Amino acid sequence: MEPFKNLINRDTVARTGLHLRRAWPRFDQARFEALAVDGLDTLEFKARAMQLADALEATLPASFDTACDTLEACLAPPLGFDDKGEPVQLGQDQAGRGVAGWALWALGEYVARRGVRDEAAARRGLACLHAITQRFTAEFAIRPIIQRHPTLALDTLSTWVQDPSAHVRRLVTEGSRPRLPWGLRLQAFVADPAPTLPLLRALQDDPSSYVRRSVANHLNDIAKDHPDLVAAWVREHLIDAPAERSALLRHASRGLIKQGHAPTLAAWGLARGLKGEAALKLSAARAAVGGEIGLNVVLRSTARQPQLLEVDYAVHHVRANGGSSPKVFKGWRLSLAPGEERLLSKRHSLKPVTTRTLYPGRHVVELRVNGVSLAEAAFLLSV
């Protein structure tokens, strides 16, 4: 598989320089390319994008207005959407008409650096990001401007909720997420998410699933610091909710449901624990890193009414220091009929992932039903 870092390469630099010179004939393409490719092969992906941004700072017009005009003029056509409302990549003929793809991270980074200098620069930078996000994304680039000029940025975002482009509407919520992965943390919104709530309210019924998914992720961010606020949001907005909004709220609640957050469980009708019995058995007493382990769950109802159940499981992973920490995984969502006995089975992967190192030792698997721990079993993991 081609390394991720190679998404920005010497050909990327050459194409970017060509389109910049087309947009601004005085652009020093040779100097730009020399600066951008210097030691490029030794750099990882983000460092390559930052070096490309450094080269832009050294070669674009001194006037930020003119530089933004140049960037906007060098862009490929906007990305379209498929019949499911998901973005589609440009064909080669369209991409050849301007800068497209991962090189646009560097263009956004340039705008972020220059757009924070004063309010006039921020206003011009936001207009440029409005264009860039329709070809790639500006969710990382907009965050320094939001942080430095929050009033201007929020006023602009509040007008973008009505923008005809779903790319722009998604930027409203994705760019203002408090804890966007890879992005600058917006600490003010971590402490108080109130300024972004009107934006989420305006977009949670957006016709684009692309936008609605971003609203859900934004709410999930807020839930990490203000769980009761999100539980109240879910409870309020579930009333007479269409199917699309209900799905959005479910996705927004995913972290709180896995944590067993009582108000969130109550909002979804999951406040009561299982009335009956639960048992958990594993397929083996031992497993190896890179393999898998089977989970077999038996639920028996002693209730006279159907029970809506959220059945998850936590694996208590051994840590490097010999302790353990739980990671909750999604299991099953079901309605258990009166007197019913239900068998549930699942294979849990033990393959290494970039976000978690698997250490050998005794791993406890804990069964949780509607947030309540009901059973556990253990296996010995070896390398």
N, C-alpha and C positions, 0 to 999 in steps of 0.2 A: 504494500500500500504506500502511495506517495506521502511523504511527511507533510503534515499540516502547514508547516512553515513555508513550504514551496508554493503556497497559494499566492505569495508575493515573491516574484522572481525577476530575473533580468528582463525577460520579455514583458512582464507587467510594467516595469519601469519604462521601457522603450515605448510601449503603446501609450502610457500616460503622458510622456513627454511629447509624443507626436500630436496628441489631441490638444494638449495645452498650447503648443505652438500654432495649431490651427485656429484656436480661439483667440490667441493674442500673438500676432506675428513677431513681436519684439521679444518673446520668451526665449531665454537662453537654454535651449534644449540640451546642448552638449554639457553645460555645467551642471544642470539638473541631474542628468543621467550619471555623470561622474560622481557627484555627491551621493546619489541614491544607491549606487551599486558598490561603493567602497566597502569592502569586507562583508558584503551582503550574505555570502554563502555561509559565513560563520555565525550568523545571527538567528535567533529563534523568531517565531512569527511576530509577536508584539514589538520586539526590537526592530524588526524590518519595517513595520508600519510607522514606528516613531522616526526611523531614519529617513523614510520617504517624506514624512511631514517636515523634518529638518531641512531637507532639500527644497521643499516648497517654500519654506520661510526664507530661504536664501535667494530664491529666483523669481518668485511672484512679484507683481508690482508693489511698490511701497505703500500706495494707497489701498486701504482695506476694501473700500468700495470697488475699486477697479479689479482688485484681486478676486473678490466675490463674483463680479461680472464675468471674469475669465473662467472661474470654476464652473459657474452655471452654464456657460456657453460650451464647455468641453464635455458635458455629460452625455451619456447614451440616453436613448428614450426611456421613459419610466417603465418599471416592471408591471406586467399585467397580472390577471388573476384567472385561475381555472374555474370550472363550474361549481367547485366546492368553496370558492372564496379564498383559496390559498394562493400566495404569490407564485408566479412561474418565472423561470430564468429566461433571459433574452436569448434568442437564436443568434448564431454567430454573425449573421448579416447585420442584425440590429446592434449587437455589442460592438461591432467594428465601427459604428458611427460615433462612438464617444467612450469616455471612461466609464467602466462598469466593474462590478464585482468587488473583490477585497481591496483593491487599490483605493476605493472610496473611504475606507477606514482612515487612511492617511489624510485625505482631503478634509474629512470631518474633524480630525485632530488639529489640522491647521486652523480651521475656523474656530475651534474651541479655544486655542491658544490666543488668537488675536481678538476674538469676540468678547473677551471678558474685560478689556481695557477700560471701556467706559460705556455709558448707556447707548450712545449712538452706534458704537461698534457691536454691542450686544443685539441691537435691533437689526442691523444689517446681517449679522451672523445668523440670527434666527431665520431670516428670509432665505439665506443660502442653505441652511440645514433643511428647510422646507422642501427645497429642490433635491438635495442629496438623498433624503430619506425615501424618496419615491423610486430610487435606483438601488438602494442598498439598505441602510438603516442609519439613523443619526442618534440612536438611543444613548450611546456613550458620549458623543460630542456635545450634546445639549446640556449635559449635567453640570459642567463647570459654569455655564451661563446661568442655569437655574440657581446654583449656589451663590454666585456673585451678584446677580441681579434678579432676585426672586419675584419682586412685584411685576417688573416688565415681563419676565418669562411666564408667570402665571396668567397675566392678562392676555398674552399671546396665545397660550395654550387654550384658554377659555374660548377664543374665537376659532381655534382649529378644530374643536369638537364638531363643528358644522362643515368642515372641509370636505369637498367631494372625493378626495383621495383617501382610501382606507389606510394607505401607508402613513399619511399625515395624522389621521385620527389615532392610529396605533401609537405613533410617536408621543402623543399627548400622555397616554397612560404608561407606556413602557419607559419613556425618557424620565418620567417623574417618580418611578418606583423608588421607595426608600432604600432597598437593598439589592439593586440589580446586580446579578453575578457578572464579574469582570469589570463592572462600572464603579465610578466614584460613588461612595456612600453619601446620600443626602441626609446628613445627620439631623438637620432641622426637621425633616419629615419623619425620621425615625422617632424623634422625641414627640412630635405633634403632627399627625397625618391630616389634620383637619383641612389644610389648604387644598389638598388634592381630592377630597371627597366629592365636591361638586362636579369635578371632571369625571370621576367614576360613575356618579349618578347619571350623568348625561350620556355615557357611552355603554352602560351595561346592557342596553337593549339595541346596540348597534347592529345593523343588518349583516355585518361582516364577522364571521367566526374568528378571523385573524385578530380583529380588534377585541372581541369579547374575551378571547383567551388571555389577552394581555391584561384586561381588567381583572380577571380571576387571579392572575399571577401577582398583580399589584395588591389586591386584597390579601393574598396569602403572605406577601411581605409584611403588610401591616399586622397580620395576626401574630407574627413572631414577637412583637412588642406590645400589642394592644389586643389580646385575644377576645376580651369581653366586647370591645367595640365591633369586631368583625362578627361575633355571635349575634349581637343586636342588629347589625346590618342584614345578616342572613334572615333572621326572624322577621324583620320588617319587609324585606323585599321578596320573600317567598310567598307572601299573600297574593293570590291571584296571578302568580308568575307564569308566563308562557314557558314552554318546554326549554327554549334556548336559555332563558334567564335561570331557570332551575338548574340546568347543567352547569352554567357559569358559577352559580353559588356553591354547587357541590364541589367543583374544582377548587374554588377559593377556600373551602372548608377542609380540604384534604389533610392539611397538617394538623389542624385542631382535632379532627376526628381521630386521627392516628394517635394523638396524645391523650385521648380520652377526656377532652375539655367538656365539662358537664353542660354549660350553657349551649354550646354548639350541638352536642348530642341531643339536647332537649329540643332545639330548633328543628332538628330533622326527625323528631319522633323516636329518638333512640335513648331516651333518658332512663328507661328501665333496663335492668340487667336481665340476663336469661332466666326465665322461670323453667327450671329443668336441670339437666346435667350436661356436662361437657367433658370430653376426654381427648387427649392428644397422644399419638404414638408416632415415632420416627421410623423410617424404613431400615435404619442401621444404627449400630452403636458407635461406629467409626466412619469417618469420611476424610477425604484428602483435598487439599487446596487444588482447585481446577476441576473438581468433580461436582457432585450435587447430593442433596439429601432429600428424601421424601417425607412429606408431612401428611398424616392421616388424622382427620378430626371426626369425632362422632358427637352430634348434638341430639339430645332427647328432650322433647317438650312435655311439661306436665301442666301446661296452661290450657284454659278453655277457649282462648282467643288466639288468632294468629299473632306471631311476634316478629317485628321488623328488626333484623339483626345486622350489625356491621362486625364481621369477624376478621380480625387482623392478627398478626403474630409479630413478636419482637425477638430478634436474635441478639443475645448478649455476647458481643464479640470480645474476645480476649485482647487486651491492649499490650503494648510493648513492656509496660511496667508490671505486668502480671495481673492487673485489675481487669475490669470489664465495663463495657458501656453498651446500652441497648440501641438497636436500630429497628424501627418499626417498618414492616412491609405490609402492603395491601394484600388482603386475603379474599374474602367473599362478602357480598351483600345479598341478603336473602330474606324471604318471609317464611318462617317456620310454622307450619300448620298445627293446630291443636293435637297433641298426642303424637306428633310426627317424630320419627328418628331419621336423621339425615347424615350421610357419610360424605365428607369433603376431602379431596386429595389435591396435593400440589407438590411440585418439584421445586426446591430452592437451590439456586445456583451458588456454587462456592468458587466461582472464577474470580480472580483478582480484578479490581477496578481501580481507576486512577484516584478516586476519592477515599479509598479505604484499603489499608493493608491488612491482610488476614494472617494472624499469628496462630501457631499451634497451641492446643490446650482444650480444656473442657468448655464447650459452648452450650449455654442454656437457651432453649426455645420456649417462649412464653406465649400462650394463647390468650388473646384478649377479645372479649365479646362486649360490644357497646361500651368500650373503654375499661371494662373490668377484667382483671386477670383471673382466669378460671382454671388453668391447667398449665403444666410445663413438663418438658422432657429435655434430655441432654445428649450430646454426642461428643466424641473426642476427635478433634481436627488435627491432622498431621500434614506436614509439608510434602 
